[in-house]
Amino acid sequence: MTPLVFGTVLFAALLHATWNALVKGGADKHASMTAVVLGHIPLALVVLPFVPLPDAAALPWLLAGIALHLGYQLFLIAGYRAGDLTQVYPIARGTAPLIVAAVSVGLLGVTLALAELLAIALIAAGILSLALVRRADGTRNPRAAIMALGTGGFIAAYSLVDGIGARAAGTALGYWTWAALGNAVLFCLWTAIAKPDLLGRLPRDRQLVRLGLIGGSASYLAYGLVVWAFTMAPIALVTALRETSIVFALLIGVGILRERLDLAKVLSTLVTILGAGLLRFARGSGG
């Protein structure tokens, strides 16, 4: 992985942790997520005239990715209703690298060096160990863990689909821009059914409008950078490195959201950082 790709994915990780913290910090998680998803639209419309149209071969992947992002968003909402950012976010992000690596090597024929596989394992182990921690009030929270695991499954699925789709499209940013717009439409249709009053009151709520502009822009840019990285490096490596966003999420969760900090979270974060450092200097032949 080149220094440019490595640095880009780390920046995307910071942006991703930021918008997740904004959603978690909102009183109404569905309203917060709606604001972020709709917040993709302004940037997407600005970018749209300047990017090529994706190749027709990418259409099945594009449609599948749109649907998978909706599943991810709904599971993430449920997880944040049930648990802390510093529990839900790590479990959700930690399962994805393992699934993506297994599918990439086992089904897609990608070859990863031993050091790269070890780095992925360290990142995932560091993140998943947070499944053992307690929530802010000191009690276990199995429902949050289950929702987070489901979220991780969707992350793995859309990462693989979008990575393949962006390569087939011939334009990473064009692919993601159309996917973001399609996902916004699908999410709005779901919200109109589940919470019919939400779309009407959202434009009148200044806090949600601000969340949409800030969080939506961060989300659009974060995943746009990741989709570009999917076309430059093995999907499994990009996915694993992206999940180091847990380090940023831990800092935000403890420092801003006042969530509980304990030794387990600190050790888990150190293992994750060690894995990221190993991944940066690993050399392999994956594609």
N, C-alpha and C positions, 0 to 999 in steps of 0.2 A: 504494500500500500504506500503510495507516494505521500510526501509531506503535505502536498496540497489537498489531497483527498482526506487525509487524516485530520488536518486542521479544520476542513470544511465540515466534516461529520461531527467533530467536537462542538463547533459553533452551533450546528443544528441541534445537538443534544441540549445545549444551554437554552436555546429558544423553546425547545419542546418541554423541558421542565418548567419553564416560566409560564407557558399558557396552561399547563396542567395545574399548576398552583393557583392560577386565577380561577379556573373552573372549580377546584376543590374549595377555594375560599368563599365562593358565592353561596348565599343562603339557599337558592333554588338551583340544584345541579343541572336540571334539564334546561332551565332558562339560560344558565351560563354556557352550557354546551351549544345551545341554539345560537347564541350571540357569536360564539367563536366560529361555528360552521358558516353562518351568514357573513361573518367577517372575512371569509376567504374571497367573497365575490368582488369587492372593489379592486384588489390587487390583480385578481385573475382577469378581470375585464380590461385593466390597463395593459397587462402583459399580452393578452390574446392576439391583438393585431400584429405583434412583433415576433411571433413564434410560428414555425411551420405547422401545418395540419398533420397530425399523426397518420402514419401509414395505415391503410385499411386492415392490414394483418393484425394490428394491435387492438381492433375493436372488441373481440371477445374478452381479452384481458382487461380492457378499460371498463367494460360493463361489470365484470366480476369484481374488479377492484372497488368500484363505486358501492356495490352491495356489501362487500366485506368491511369497508370503512364504516358503513352504517351499523353493522353488527358490533364492531369495535366500540363505536361511540355509545351505543346503548348499554353495553356491558360495563364500560367505564363509568357511566353515570350511576349505574346500580352499585358499583364498587365504591365510589366516592360517597354515596349515601350511607354506606355501611361501615366504612373504615377510614383511617388516617391516610393522608398522602404518603407518609413514610412507610406504610404497610402495603397499601394497594398498588402504588406506582412501582415499587421494586419487584413485586411478584409478577405483575403484568409484563414488565419489561424483561424480567429474567428468564421467563419460559421461552420467549420468542427466539433468542439466539440458538438454543439447543434444538428446537424444532426445525428452524431454518437450516442449521448445519447438517442435521440428520437427513433432511430431504435433499439438500444440495449434493451431499456425498453419495447417499444411497440411491437416489432416483434421477438426479440431473447430471451425474457423472463428473461433478466438480472435484478437483484434486486439491486438497489442502495439506500443507506441511504439518509435521508433528508440532512444531512450535505454535502454529496458528490454531490447531485444534486445542492445544493446552491453554492458549490465551482465551479462546471461546469458553472453555470449561471453567476457567478461573472467573471470568466475568459473570457467567451464569451462576456459579456457586456463590460468589459474593452477594449477588442480588437476591437469589432465592433463599439464602440463609435468613433473610429478613422475614420470611414467612413464619419464623419461630418467635418473633418478637411480639410483645403485647401492645395493645392500642393505648391511647392517651390515658384512659382511666385504669390501666393496669390489668385489664381482663383480656382473655383470648377472643378472637373474632373470626370464627370459621367461615361465616357467610361472606365477609369481605375477601377472605382468601380464595373462596370458590369463584366469586365474581372476577377477581383479579386473574385467576388461572384461565377462565374463559376469555377474558380480554387478551391475555397472552397468546391464546390460540388464534384469535382473529389477527393480532399483530403479525404473527408468523405467516399466516395465509396471505394477507394483503402485501406483505413485504416480498414474498416470492412472486405473487401475481404481478405486482407493479414493477418489480425488477425485470421480469421477462417481458412485460408489456412495454416498458420504456425502451428496451433494446429493439423490440419489434417495431415500435413507432418511429424510430429514427430521430426522435426529439424528446429528451427527458422533460424539459419544461413545458413543451406543448402537450405531452401526455398528461402531466400532472395538472396543468391548467384546466383541461377538459374534465379530468376526473374530479377536481375540486368543485367545479360548477355543477357537474352531475350529482355529486354527493350532497351539495347544498340543496338542490331540488328534491332529492329523495328524502333527506332529513326533514325538510319542511313539510312534505306530504305526510310523513310519519307523525310529526308534531301536530299537524292540523287534525289528525285523528286522535292522538293521545291527549293533547292539551289544546283544544280548539281556541281558547282565549289568549294563548301565549303570543302567537304571531301578531295579534292586534295590539297588544299592550307593549311589546318589546320596543318599538320606535319611540314610545313616550317615556321610556325609562332611561334616564341619562346614564346611569351606572352601567346598564347592560349595553347601551350604545358604545360607551367608552371601552367596555370589555371586548366588544366585538371588533372595534377598530384596532386595539392593541393586541389582544389575544389572537384574533383572526389573522392579522398580518404576521404575527410571530409563527403561528401554526402553518400558514401557507408557505412562508419562506423556509421554515425548518424542514418540512417534508419535501419541498421542491429541491433543496440541496441534497437531501438523502436520495431522492430518485435519480438525480444527476450522478451521485456517487455509485448507485447501483450499476450504472453503465460504464463505470471506470474501474471497478474492483469487484471481486466476488461478493455476491449478495450476503452470504453468511458472515463475511468479515465486516461489511458495512453495518449489518444488523447488530452484531455483537458490540462494535464500537459505539454505535448510536445509543445503546442501552446504558452507557456510562453516564447518561443523563441522570441516573439515580444519585450520583454525587451532588449534582446541582439541586435535585429535588430534596435531598436530605438537608442541605444548607438552607433552602427556602422553607421547608417544613418546620425545622427546628428554630431558625432565626426569625422568621416572619409569622408563620402560623402557630408558633409556640407549642409544637408537638413534642412528645417525650423523647429525650435523647438518652441512650444507654450504651454500654460497652459493646453489645451485639451489633448495633447499628454502625458504630465506629469501625469495628473489625471487618464487618461485611463491606464497608466502603473501601477500606484499605485493600482488601482482596480484589475488589473490582478495579481499583486503580492499577494494581499490579498486573492484572490481566490486560488492561488497556496498554500499559507500557510494553508488555511483551508483544502484543499485537502490532504495535508501531514498528518494532524492529525485526519482526519475523519476516522471513523471506520464503515465499512459496511459489508454486506454479499454477495456483487456482485461477479460474477465469469466470 
